[in-house]
């Protein structure tokens, strides 16, 4: 799920919950239990569900990376979170 970058920084590479288990708090629990320090991730600009989810956990949108995703070509929103 994550990769350590430098010191106390991590990056979320993938996070998914099977459709039949969604809306039960599983992803929120995983994020809260596993991720510590400064965490970065990218989501597709059009993925309003993921953006709302991460915003609800305190992630802040930092920037946009145009053309980051292929098939279809789309920009990525870079998010950052910091916990103690």
PDB file of N, CA, C and O in Angstrom:
ATOM      1  N   UNK A   1       0.811  -1.190   0.000  1.00  0.00           N
ATOM      2  CA  UNK A   1       0.000   0.000   0.000  1.00  0.00           C
ATOM      3  C   UNK A   1       0.856   1.255   0.000  1.00  0.00           C
ATOM      4  O   UNK A   1       0.494   2.242  -0.641  1.00  0.00           O
ATOM      5  N   UNK A   2       1.978   1.243   0.700  1.00  0.00           N
ATOM      6  CA  UNK A   2       2.790   2.456   0.756  1.00  0.00           C
ATOM      7  C   UNK A   2       4.230   2.133   0.410  1.00  0.00           C
ATOM      8  O   UNK A   2       4.650   0.977   0.357  1.00  0.00           O
ATOM      9  N   UNK A   3       4.950   3.185   0.184  1.00  0.00           N
ATOM     10  CA  UNK A   3       6.383   3.063  -0.009  1.00  0.00           C
ATOM     11  C   UNK A   3       7.008   4.187   0.797  1.00  0.00           C
ATOM     12  O   UNK A   3       6.528   5.320   0.774  1.00  0.00           O
ATOM     13  N   UNK A   4       8.083   3.869   1.510  1.00  0.00           N
ATOM     14  CA  UNK A   4       8.799   4.875   2.278  1.00  0.00           C
ATOM     15  C   UNK A   4       9.619   5.729   1.340  1.00  0.00           C
ATOM     16  O   UNK A   4      10.312   5.204   0.468  1.00  0.00           O
ATOM     17  N   UNK A   5       9.552   7.022   1.502  1.00  0.00           N
ATOM     18  CA  UNK A   5      10.336   7.922   0.684  1.00  0.00           C
ATOM     19  C   UNK A   5      11.590   8.310   1.439  1.00  0.00           C
ATOM     20  O   UNK A   5      12.638   7.693   1.251  1.00  0.00           O
ATOM     21  N   UNK A   6      11.504   9.314   2.284  1.00  0.00           N
ATOM     22  CA  UNK A   6      12.655   9.775   3.057  1.00  0.00           C
ATOM     23  C   UNK A   6      12.211   9.936   4.497  1.00  0.00           C
ATOM     24  O   UNK A   6      11.238  10.636   4.776  1.00  0.00           O
ATOM     25  N   UNK A   7      12.918   9.294   5.413  1.00  0.00           N
ATOM     26  CA  UNK A   7      12.620   9.462   6.828  1.00  0.00           C
ATOM     27  C   UNK A   7      11.189   9.131   7.169  1.00  0.00           C
ATOM     28  O   UNK A   7      10.787   7.968   7.154  1.00  0.00           O
ATOM     29  N   UNK A   8      10.423  10.154   7.475  1.00  0.00           N
ATOM     30  CA  UNK A   8       9.055   9.992   7.957  1.00  0.00           C
ATOM     31  C   UNK A   8       8.023  10.290   6.863  1.00  0.00           C
ATOM     32  O   UNK A   8       6.886  10.651   7.166  1.00  0.00           O
ATOM     33  N   UNK A   9       8.416  10.139   5.589  1.00  0.00           N
ATOM     34  CA  UNK A   9       7.502  10.386   4.485  1.00  0.00           C
ATOM     35  C   UNK A   9       7.150   9.075   3.797  1.00  0.00           C
ATOM     36  O   UNK A   9       7.999   8.195   3.654  1.00  0.00           O
ATOM     37  N   UNK A  10       5.900   8.945   3.370  1.00  0.00           N
ATOM     38  CA  UNK A  10       5.432   7.776   2.640  1.00  0.00           C
ATOM     39  C   UNK A  10       4.579   8.233   1.475  1.00  0.00           C
ATOM     40  O   UNK A  10       4.135   9.380   1.414  1.00  0.00           O
ATOM     41  N   UNK A  11       4.361   7.310   0.554  1.00  0.00           N
ATOM     42  CA  UNK A  11       3.508   7.583  -0.592  1.00  0.00           C
ATOM     43  C   UNK A  11       2.526   6.435  -0.741  1.00  0.00           C
ATOM     44  O   UNK A  11       2.921   5.270  -0.688  1.00  0.00           O
ATOM     45  N   UNK A  12       1.260   6.749  -0.927  1.00  0.00           N
ATOM     46  CA  UNK A  12       0.255   5.725  -1.185  1.00  0.00           C
ATOM     47  C   UNK A  12       0.330   5.386  -2.667  1.00  0.00           C
ATOM     48  O   UNK A  12       0.169   6.258  -3.522  1.00  0.00           O
ATOM     49  N   UNK A  13       0.575   4.120  -2.963  1.00  0.00           N
ATOM     50  CA  UNK A  13       0.659   3.690  -4.348  1.00  0.00           C
ATOM     51  C   UNK A  13      -0.694   3.210  -4.848  1.00  0.00           C
ATOM     52  O   UNK A  13      -1.102   3.560  -5.955  1.00  0.00           O
ATOM     53  N   UNK A  14      -1.390   2.421  -4.056  1.00  0.00           N
ATOM     54  CA  UNK A  14      -2.723   1.918  -4.407  1.00  0.00           C
ATOM     55  C   UNK A  14      -3.512   1.673  -3.130  1.00  0.00           C
ATOM     56  O   UNK A  14      -2.968   1.240  -2.114  1.00  0.00           O
ATOM     57  N   UNK A  15      -4.789   1.957  -3.204  1.00  0.00           N
ATOM     58  CA  UNK A  15      -5.702   1.645  -2.102  1.00  0.00           C
ATOM     59  C   UNK A  15      -7.030   1.280  -2.727  1.00  0.00           C
ATOM     60  O   UNK A  15      -7.638   2.077  -3.442  1.00  0.00           O
ATOM     61  N   UNK A  16      -7.473   0.066  -2.449  1.00  0.00           N
ATOM     62  CA  UNK A  16      -8.746  -0.387  -3.012  1.00  0.00           C
ATOM     63  C   UNK A  16      -9.456  -1.290  -2.021  1.00  0.00           C
ATOM     64  O   UNK A  16      -8.825  -2.020  -1.256  1.00  0.00           O
ATOM     65  N   UNK A  17     -10.766  -1.226  -2.048  1.00  0.00           N
ATOM     66  CA  UNK A  17     -11.613  -2.092  -1.239  1.00  0.00           C
ATOM     67  C   UNK A  17     -12.606  -2.750  -2.195  1.00  0.00           C
ATOM     68  O   UNK A  17     -13.187  -2.075  -3.045  1.00  0.00           O
ATOM     69  N   UNK A  18     -12.803  -4.044  -2.063  1.00  0.00           N
ATOM     70  CA  UNK A  18     -13.743  -4.762  -2.928  1.00  0.00           C
ATOM     71  C   UNK A  18     -15.122  -4.108  -2.827  1.00  0.00           C
ATOM     72  O   UNK A  18     -15.544  -3.704  -1.743  1.00  0.00           O
ATOM     73  N   UNK A  19     -15.816  -4.006  -3.951  1.00  0.00           N
ATOM     74  CA  UNK A  19     -17.113  -3.311  -3.961  1.00  0.00           C
ATOM     75  C   UNK A  19     -18.079  -3.764  -2.871  1.00  0.00           C
ATOM     76  O   UNK A  19     -18.780  -2.940  -2.284  1.00  0.00           O
ATOM     77  N   UNK A  20     -18.122  -5.051  -2.599  1.00  0.00           N
ATOM     78  CA  UNK A  20     -19.090  -5.546  -1.601  1.00  0.00           C
ATOM     79  C   UNK A  20     -18.733  -5.161  -0.167  1.00  0.00           C
ATOM     80  O   UNK A  20     -19.545  -5.339   0.741  1.00  0.00           O
ATOM     81  N   UNK A  21     -17.520  -4.631   0.045  1.00  0.00           N
ATOM     82  CA  UNK A  21     -17.100  -4.225   1.390  1.00  0.00           C
ATOM     83  C   UNK A  21     -16.957  -2.714   1.542  1.00  0.00           C
ATOM     84  O   UNK A  21     -16.540  -2.238   2.598  1.00  0.00           O
ATOM     85  N   UNK A  22     -17.295  -1.964   0.514  1.00  0.00           N
ATOM     86  CA  UNK A  22     -17.168  -0.510   0.581  1.00  0.00           C
ATOM     87  C   UNK A  22     -18.228   0.098   1.484  1.00  0.00           C
ATOM     88  O   UNK A  22     -19.255  -0.512   1.781  1.00  0.00           O
ATOM     89  N   UNK A  23     -17.940   1.333   1.913  1.00  0.00           N
ATOM     90  CA  UNK A  23     -18.842   2.117   2.780  1.00  0.00           C
ATOM     91  C   UNK A  23     -18.976   1.506   4.178  1.00  0.00           C
ATOM     92  O   UNK A  23     -19.991   1.694   4.848  1.00  0.00           O
ATOM     93  N   UNK A  24     -17.947   0.774   4.612  1.00  0.00           N
ATOM     94  CA  UNK A  24     -17.923   0.169   5.951  1.00  0.00           C
ATOM     95  C   UNK A  24     -16.775   0.706   6.795  1.00  0.00           C
ATOM     96  O   UNK A  24     -16.565   0.234   7.912  1.00  0.00           O
ATOM     97  N   UNK A  25     -16.035   1.673   6.289  1.00  0.00           N
ATOM     98  CA  UNK A  25     -14.933   2.259   7.043  1.00  0.00           C
ATOM     99  C   UNK A  25     -13.613   1.516   6.932  1.00  0.00           C
ATOM    100  O   UNK A  25     -12.654   1.847   7.630  1.00  0.00           O
ATOM    101  N   UNK A  26     -13.553   0.516   6.061  1.00  0.00           N
ATOM    102  CA  UNK A  26     -12.338  -0.291   5.936  1.00  0.00           C
ATOM    103  C   UNK A  26     -11.168   0.556   5.434  1.00  0.00           C
ATOM    104  O   UNK A  26     -10.084   0.516   6.017  1.00  0.00           O
ATOM    105  N   UNK A  27     -11.371   1.310   4.379  1.00  0.00           N
ATOM    106  CA  UNK A  27     -10.280   2.142   3.837  1.00  0.00           C
ATOM    107  C   UNK A  27      -9.846   3.195   4.852  1.00  0.00           C
ATOM    108  O   UNK A  27      -8.652   3.443   5.017  1.00  0.00           O
ATOM    109  N   UNK A  28     -10.804   3.810   5.527  1.00  0.00           N
ATOM    110  CA  UNK A  28     -10.463   4.813   6.552  1.00  0.00           C
ATOM    111  C   UNK A  28      -9.616   4.194   7.650  1.00  0.00           C
ATOM    112  O   UNK A  28      -8.621   4.779   8.078  1.00  0.00           O
ATOM    113  N   UNK A  29     -10.011   3.004   8.109  1.00  0.00           N
ATOM    114  CA  UNK A  29      -9.246   2.323   9.156  1.00  0.00           C
ATOM    115  C   UNK A  29      -7.833   2.002   8.677  1.00  0.00           C
ATOM    116  O   UNK A  29      -6.868   2.204   9.414  1.00  0.00           O
ATOM    117  N   UNK A  30      -7.706   1.507   7.458  1.00  0.00           N
ATOM    118  CA  UNK A  30      -6.382   1.199   6.918  1.00  0.00           C
ATOM    119  C   UNK A  30      -5.501   2.439   6.882  1.00  0.00           C
ATOM    120  O   UNK A  30      -4.347   2.402   7.310  1.00  0.00           O
ATOM    121  N   UNK A  31      -6.036   3.516   6.380  1.00  0.00           N
ATOM    122  CA  UNK A  31      -5.257   4.750   6.270  1.00  0.00           C
ATOM    123  C   UNK A  31      -4.846   5.236   7.648  1.00  0.00           C
ATOM    124  O   UNK A  31      -3.691   5.612   7.851  1.00  0.00           O
ATOM    125  N   UNK A  32      -5.764   5.235   8.588  1.00  0.00           N
ATOM    126  CA  UNK A  32      -5.447   5.739   9.941  1.00  0.00           C
ATOM    127  C   UNK A  32      -4.456   4.847  10.678  1.00  0.00           C
ATOM    128  O   UNK A  32      -3.604   5.352  11.410  1.00  0.00           O
ATOM    129  N   UNK A  33      -4.548   3.536  10.501  1.00  0.00           N
ATOM    130  CA  UNK A  33      -3.688   2.607  11.224  1.00  0.00           C
ATOM    131  C   UNK A  33      -2.287   2.483  10.631  1.00  0.00           C
ATOM    132  O   UNK A  33      -1.315   2.306  11.366  1.00  0.00           O
ATOM    133  N   UNK A  34      -2.183   2.574   9.333  1.00  0.00           N
ATOM    134  CA  UNK A  34      -0.926   2.284   8.666  1.00  0.00           C
ATOM    135  C   UNK A  34      -0.090   3.522   8.404  1.00  0.00           C
ATOM    136  O   UNK A  34       1.131   3.488   8.555  1.00  0.00           O
ATOM    137  N   UNK A  35      -0.721   4.596   8.021  1.00  0.00           N
ATOM    138  CA  UNK A  35       0.026   5.760   7.568  1.00  0.00           C
ATOM    139  C   UNK A  35       0.340   6.721   8.702  1.00  0.00           C
ATOM    140  O   UNK A  35      -0.549   7.169   9.426  1.00  0.00           O
ATOM    141  N   UNK A  36       1.616   7.026   8.840  1.00  0.00           N
ATOM    142  CA  UNK A  36       2.093   7.965   9.846  1.00  0.00           C
ATOM    143  C   UNK A  36       3.067   8.923   9.195  1.00  0.00           C
ATOM    144  O   UNK A  36       3.662   8.620   8.160  1.00  0.00           O
ATOM    145  N   UNK A  37       3.224  10.079   9.811  1.00  0.00           N
ATOM    146  CA  UNK A  37       4.164  11.059   9.277  1.00  0.00           C
ATOM    147  C   UNK A  37       3.547  11.810   8.118  1.00  0.00           C
ATOM    148  O   UNK A  37       2.344  12.073   8.110  1.00  0.00           O
ATOM    149  N   UNK A  38       4.358  12.153   7.145  1.00  0.00           N
ATOM    150  CA  UNK A  38       3.902  12.876   5.968  1.00  0.00           C
ATOM    151  C   UNK A  38       3.614  11.869   4.859  1.00  0.00           C
ATOM    152  O   UNK A  38       4.456  11.030   4.536  1.00  0.00           O
ATOM    153  N   UNK A  39       2.423  11.960   4.283  1.00  0.00           N
ATOM    154  CA  UNK A  39       1.987  11.005   3.259  1.00  0.00           C
ATOM    155  C   UNK A  39       1.577  11.775   2.011  1.00  0.00           C
ATOM    156  O   UNK A  39       0.864  12.774   2.094  1.00  0.00           O
ATOM    157  N   UNK A  40       2.031  11.305   0.863  1.00  0.00           N
ATOM    158  CA  UNK A  40       1.671  11.896  -0.428  1.00  0.00           C
ATOM    159  C   UNK A  40       0.933  10.872  -1.266  1.00  0.00           C
ATOM    160  O   UNK A  40       1.161   9.669  -1.140  1.00  0.00           O
ATOM    161  N   UNK A  41       0.043  11.358  -2.127  1.00  0.00           N
ATOM    162  CA  UNK A  41      -0.625  10.490  -3.087  1.00  0.00           C
ATOM    163  C   UNK A  41      -1.177  11.320  -4.226  1.00  0.00           C
ATOM    164  O   UNK A  41      -1.291  12.542  -4.134  1.00  0.00           O
ATOM    165  N   UNK A  42      -1.517  10.632  -5.300  1.00  0.00           N
ATOM    166  CA  UNK A  42      -2.147  11.273  -6.447  1.00  0.00           C
ATOM    167  C   UNK A  42      -3.467  10.576  -6.727  1.00  0.00           C
ATOM    168  O   UNK A  42      -3.591   9.362  -6.561  1.00  0.00           O
ATOM    169  N   UNK A  43      -4.448  11.353  -7.151  1.00  0.00           N
ATOM    170  CA  UNK A  43      -5.719  10.796  -7.621  1.00  0.00           C
ATOM    171  C   UNK A  43      -6.082  11.480  -8.932  1.00  0.00           C
ATOM    172  O   UNK A  43      -5.702  12.624  -9.182  1.00  0.00           O
ATOM    173  N   UNK A  44      -6.824  10.758  -9.760  1.00  0.00           N
ATOM    174  CA  UNK A  44      -7.294  11.359 -11.010  1.00  0.00           C
ATOM    175  C   UNK A  44      -8.156  12.575 -10.705  1.00  0.00           C
ATOM    176  O   UNK A  44      -8.915  12.590  -9.735  1.00  0.00           O
ATOM    177  N   UNK A  45      -8.027  13.589 -11.546  1.00  0.00           N
ATOM    178  CA  UNK A  45      -8.841  14.793 -11.377  1.00  0.00           C
ATOM    179  C   UNK A  45     -10.332  14.455 -11.330  1.00  0.00           C
ATOM    180  O   UNK A  45     -11.084  15.072 -10.576  1.00  0.00           O
ATOM    181  N   UNK A  46     -10.752  13.491 -12.121  1.00  0.00           N
ATOM    182  CA  UNK A  46     -12.169  13.143 -12.216  1.00  0.00           C
ATOM    183  C   UNK A  46     -12.660  12.239 -11.091  1.00  0.00           C
ATOM    184  O   UNK A  46     -13.862  11.993 -10.985  1.00  0.00           O
ATOM    185  N   UNK A  47     -11.751  11.738 -10.245  1.00  0.00           N
ATOM    186  CA  UNK A  47     -12.150  10.800  -9.199  1.00  0.00           C
ATOM    187  C   UNK A  47     -12.640  11.560  -7.965  1.00  0.00           C
ATOM    188  O   UNK A  47     -11.944  11.659  -6.954  1.00  0.00           O
ATOM    189  N   UNK A  48     -13.841  12.086  -8.077  1.00  0.00           N
ATOM    190  CA  UNK A  48     -14.402  12.900  -6.995  1.00  0.00           C
ATOM    191  C   UNK A  48     -14.636  12.088  -5.728  1.00  0.00           C
ATOM    192  O   UNK A  48     -14.580  12.636  -4.627  1.00  0.00           O
ATOM    193  N   UNK A  49     -14.897  10.792  -5.865  1.00  0.00           N
ATOM    194  CA  UNK A  49     -15.103   9.941  -4.684  1.00  0.00           C
ATOM    195  C   UNK A  49     -13.818   9.839  -3.872  1.00  0.00           C
ATOM    196  O   UNK A  49     -13.843  10.008  -2.652  1.00  0.00           O
ATOM    197  N   UNK A  50     -12.691   9.564  -4.536  1.00  0.00           N
ATOM    198  CA  UNK A  50     -11.407   9.461  -3.836  1.00  0.00           C
ATOM    199  C   UNK A  50     -11.001  10.807  -3.254  1.00  0.00           C
ATOM    200  O   UNK A  50     -10.511  10.877  -2.127  1.00  0.00           O
ATOM    201  N   UNK A  51     -11.203  11.870  -4.014  1.00  0.00           N
ATOM    202  CA  UNK A  51     -10.840  13.201  -3.510  1.00  0.00           C
ATOM    203  C   UNK A  51     -11.628  13.545  -2.255  1.00  0.00           C
ATOM    204  O   UNK A  51     -11.064  14.061  -1.291  1.00  0.00           O
ATOM    205  N   UNK A  52     -12.908  13.268  -2.260  1.00  0.00           N
ATOM    206  CA  UNK A  52     -13.748  13.537  -1.077  1.00  0.00           C
ATOM    207  C   UNK A  52     -13.316  12.661   0.098  1.00  0.00           C
ATOM    208  O   UNK A  52     -13.272  13.126   1.236  1.00  0.00           O
ATOM    209  N   UNK A  53     -12.999  11.402  -0.174  1.00  0.00           N
ATOM    210  CA  UNK A  53     -12.551  10.485   0.881  1.00  0.00           C
ATOM    211  C   UNK A  53     -11.287  11.015   1.548  1.00  0.00           C
ATOM    212  O   UNK A  53     -11.240  11.145   2.772  1.00  0.00           O
ATOM    213  N   UNK A  54     -10.265  11.322   0.756  1.00  0.00           N
ATOM    214  CA  UNK A  54      -9.016  11.797   1.333  1.00  0.00           C
ATOM    215  C   UNK A  54      -9.173  13.160   2.002  1.00  0.00           C
ATOM    216  O   UNK A  54      -8.558  13.409   3.039  1.00  0.00           O
ATOM    217  N   UNK A  55      -9.973  14.033   1.434  1.00  0.00           N
ATOM    218  CA  UNK A  55     -10.239  15.326   2.081  1.00  0.00           C
ATOM    219  C   UNK A  55     -10.898  15.125   3.432  1.00  0.00           C
ATOM    220  O   UNK A  55     -10.603  15.859   4.375  1.00  0.00           O
ATOM    221  N   UNK A  56     -11.788  14.139   3.546  1.00  0.00           N
ATOM    222  CA  UNK A  56     -12.466  13.876   4.823  1.00  0.00           C
ATOM    223  C   UNK A  56     -11.498  13.383   5.897  1.00  0.00           C
ATOM    224  O   UNK A  56     -11.775  13.503   7.090  1.00  0.00           O
ATOM    225  N   UNK A  57     -10.360  12.827   5.467  1.00  0.00           N
ATOM    226  CA  UNK A  57      -9.341  12.357   6.407  1.00  0.00           C
ATOM    227  C   UNK A  57      -8.299  13.416   6.723  1.00  0.00           C
ATOM    228  O   UNK A  57      -7.383  13.175   7.510  1.00  0.00           O
ATOM    229  N   UNK A  58      -8.432  14.590   6.112  1.00  0.00           N
ATOM    230  CA  UNK A  58      -7.511  15.681   6.409  1.00  0.00           C
ATOM    231  C   UNK A  58      -6.434  15.914   5.371  1.00  0.00           C
ATOM    232  O   UNK A  58      -5.555  16.749   5.585  1.00  0.00           O
ATOM    233  N   UNK A  59      -6.472  15.206   4.255  1.00  0.00           N
ATOM    234  CA  UNK A  59      -5.505  15.442   3.190  1.00  0.00           C
ATOM    235  C   UNK A  59      -5.801  16.780   2.534  1.00  0.00           C
ATOM    236  O   UNK A  59      -6.956  17.186   2.409  1.00  0.00           O
ATOM    237  N   UNK A  60      -4.744  17.453   2.121  1.00  0.00           N
ATOM    238  CA  UNK A  60      -4.886  18.746   1.448  1.00  0.00           C
ATOM    239  C   UNK A  60      -4.389  18.623   0.014  1.00  0.00           C
ATOM    240  O   UNK A  60      -3.358  18.004  -0.247  1.00  0.00           O
ATOM    241  N   UNK A  61      -5.134  19.220  -0.909  1.00  0.00           N
ATOM    242  CA  UNK A  61      -4.736  19.208  -2.301  1.00  0.00           C
ATOM    243  C   UNK A  61      -3.632  20.237  -2.504  1.00  0.00           C
ATOM    244  O   UNK A  61      -3.799  21.417  -2.198  1.00  0.00           O
ATOM    245  N   UNK A  62      -2.480  19.761  -3.033  1.00  0.00           N
ATOM    246  CA  UNK A  62      -1.307  20.626  -3.205  1.00  0.00           C
ATOM    247  C   UNK A  62      -1.178  21.181  -4.609  1.00  0.00           C
ATOM    248  O   UNK A  62      -0.930  22.373  -4.792  1.00  0.00           O
ATOM    249  N   UNK A  63      -1.346  20.317  -5.604  1.00  0.00           N
ATOM    250  CA  UNK A  63      -1.098  20.743  -6.980  1.00  0.00           C
ATOM    251  C   UNK A  63      -1.753  19.770  -7.950  1.00  0.00           C
ATOM    252  O   UNK A  63      -2.355  18.770  -7.561  1.00  0.00           O
ATOM    253  N   UNK A  64      -1.610  20.106  -9.229  1.00  0.00           N
ATOM    254  CA  UNK A  64      -2.102  19.239 -10.296  1.00  0.00           C
ATOM    255  C   UNK A  64      -0.934  18.878 -11.205  1.00  0.00           C
ATOM    256  O   UNK A  64      -0.083  19.719 -11.494  1.00  0.00           O
ATOM    257  N   UNK A  65      -0.895  17.634 -11.653  1.00  0.00           N
ATOM    258  CA  UNK A  65       0.106  17.163 -12.610  1.00  0.00           C
ATOM    259  C   UNK A  65      -0.613  16.849 -13.922  1.00  0.00           C
ATOM    260  O   UNK A  65      -1.164  15.759 -14.077  1.00  0.00           O
ATOM    261  N   UNK A  66      -0.612  17.780 -14.856  1.00  0.00           N
ATOM    262  CA  UNK A  66      -1.321  17.556 -16.126  1.00  0.00           C
ATOM    263  C   UNK A  66      -0.773  16.330 -16.865  1.00  0.00           C
ATOM    264  O   UNK A  66       0.437  16.104 -16.903  1.00  0.00           O
ATOM    265  N   UNK A  67      -1.674  15.552 -17.443  1.00  0.00           N
ATOM    266  CA  UNK A  67      -1.282  14.406 -18.245  1.00  0.00           C
ATOM    267  C   UNK A  67      -0.588  13.291 -17.483  1.00  0.00           C
ATOM    268  O   UNK A  67       0.118  12.488 -18.093  1.00  0.00           O
ATOM    269  N   UNK A  68      -0.763  13.216 -16.178  1.00  0.00           N
ATOM    270  CA  UNK A  68      -0.087  12.224 -15.338  1.00  0.00           C
ATOM    271  C   UNK A  68      -0.553  10.804 -15.642  1.00  0.00           C
ATOM    272  O   UNK A  68       0.262   9.883 -15.694  1.00  0.00           O
ATOM    273  N   UNK A  69      -1.839  10.624 -15.839  1.00  0.00           N
ATOM    274  CA  UNK A  69      -2.411   9.309 -16.118  1.00  0.00           C
ATOM    275  C   UNK A  69      -2.633   9.121 -17.608  1.00  0.00           C
ATOM    276  O   UNK A  69      -2.933  10.074 -18.327  1.00  0.00           O
ATOM    277  N   UNK A  70      -2.485   7.886 -18.065  1.00  0.00           N
ATOM    278  CA  UNK A  70      -2.775   7.532 -19.454  1.00  0.00           C
ATOM    279  C   UNK A  70      -3.983   6.601 -19.480  1.00  0.00           C
ATOM    280  O   UNK A  70      -4.306   5.949 -18.487  1.00  0.00           O
ATOM    281  N   UNK A  71      -4.634   6.554 -20.622  1.00  0.00           N
ATOM    282  CA  UNK A  71      -5.714   5.593 -20.875  1.00  0.00           C
ATOM    283  C   UNK A  71      -6.861   5.694 -19.880  1.00  0.00           C
ATOM    284  O   UNK A  71      -7.090   4.746 -19.130  1.00  0.00           O
ATOM    285  N   UNK A  72      -7.575   6.782 -19.845  1.00  0.00           N
ATOM    286  CA  UNK A  72      -7.439   7.963 -20.680  1.00  0.00           C
ATOM    287  C   UNK A  72      -6.459   8.971 -20.067  1.00  0.00           C
ATOM    288  O   UNK A  72      -6.194   8.966 -18.865  1.00  0.00           O
ATOM    289  N   UNK A  73      -5.941   9.822 -20.931  1.00  0.00           N
ATOM    290  CA  UNK A  73      -5.024  10.870 -20.497  1.00  0.00           C
ATOM    291  C   UNK A  73      -5.765  11.824 -19.562  1.00  0.00           C
ATOM    292  O   UNK A  73      -6.827  12.348 -19.899  1.00  0.00           O
ATOM    293  N   UNK A  74      -5.189  12.036 -18.391  1.00  0.00           N
ATOM    294  CA  UNK A  74      -5.852  12.882 -17.394  1.00  0.00           C
ATOM    295  C   UNK A  74      -4.827  13.377 -16.374  1.00  0.00           C
ATOM    296  O   UNK A  74      -3.820  12.718 -16.115  1.00  0.00           O
ATOM    297  N   UNK A  75      -5.097  14.523 -15.817  1.00  0.00           N
ATOM    298  CA  UNK A  75      -4.237  15.080 -14.786  1.00  0.00           C
ATOM    299  C   UNK A  75      -4.444  14.396 -13.447  1.00  0.00           C
ATOM    300  O   UNK A  75      -5.470  13.761 -13.205  1.00  0.00           O
ATOM    301  N   UNK A  76      -3.451  14.538 -12.585  1.00  0.00           N
ATOM    302  CA  UNK A  76      -3.507  13.996 -11.227  1.00  0.00           C
ATOM    303  C   UNK A  76      -3.515  15.143 -10.231  1.00  0.00           C
ATOM    304  O   UNK A  76      -2.811  16.139 -10.403  1.00  0.00           O
ATOM    305  N   UNK A  77      -4.310  14.992  -9.199  1.00  0.00           N
ATOM    306  CA  UNK A  77      -4.297  15.919  -8.071  1.00  0.00           C
ATOM    307  C   UNK A  77      -3.362  15.330  -7.025  1.00  0.00           C
ATOM    308  O   UNK A  77      -3.550  14.191  -6.596  1.00  0.00           O
ATOM    309  N   UNK A  78      -2.360  16.091  -6.613  1.00  0.00           N
ATOM    310  CA  UNK A  78      -1.414  15.657  -5.587  1.00  0.00           C
ATOM    311  C   UNK A  78      -1.962  16.082  -4.238  1.00  0.00           C
ATOM    312  O   UNK A  78      -2.295  17.248  -4.023  1.00  0.00           O
ATOM    313  N   UNK A  79      -2.051  15.107  -3.321  1.00  0.00           N
ATOM    314  CA  UNK A  79      -2.538  15.367  -1.969  1.00  0.00           C
ATOM    315  C   UNK A  79      -1.452  15.065  -0.952  1.00  0.00           C
ATOM    316  O   UNK A  79      -0.570  14.240  -1.190  1.00  0.00           O
ATOM    317  N   UNK A  80      -1.527  15.747   0.190  1.00  0.00           N
ATOM    318  CA  UNK A  80      -0.544  15.567   1.264  1.00  0.00           C
ATOM    319  C   UNK A  80      -1.271  15.539   2.597  1.00  0.00           C
ATOM    320  O   UNK A  80      -2.244  16.259   2.820  1.00  0.00           O
ATOM    321  N   UNK A  81      -0.764  14.685   3.474  1.00  0.00           N
ATOM    322  CA  UNK A  81      -1.283  14.600   4.835  1.00  0.00           C
ATOM    323  C   UNK A  81      -0.098  14.500   5.782  1.00  0.00           C
ATOM    324  O   UNK A  81       0.917  13.884   5.457  1.00  0.00           O
ATOM    325  N   UNK A  82      -0.233  15.107   6.949  1.00  0.00           N
ATOM    326  CA  UNK A  82       0.810  15.000   7.974  1.00  0.00           C
ATOM    327  C   UNK A  82       0.167  14.636   9.297  1.00  0.00           C
ATOM    328  O   UNK A  82      -0.754  15.311   9.756  1.00  0.00           O
ATOM    329  N   UNK A  83       0.657  13.557   9.915  1.00  0.00           N
ATOM    330  CA  UNK A  83       0.193  13.166  11.244  1.00  0.00           C
ATOM    331  C   UNK A  83       1.405  13.095  12.170  1.00  0.00           C
ATOM    332  O   UNK A  83       2.550  13.021  11.723  1.00  0.00           O
ATOM    333  N   UNK A  84       1.125  13.120  13.446  1.00  0.00           N
ATOM    334  CA  UNK A  84       2.218  13.051  14.434  1.00  0.00           C
ATOM    335  C   UNK A  84       2.695  11.631  14.617  1.00  0.00           C
ATOM    336  O   UNK A  84       3.607  11.383  15.406  1.00  0.00           O
TER     337      UNK A  84
END
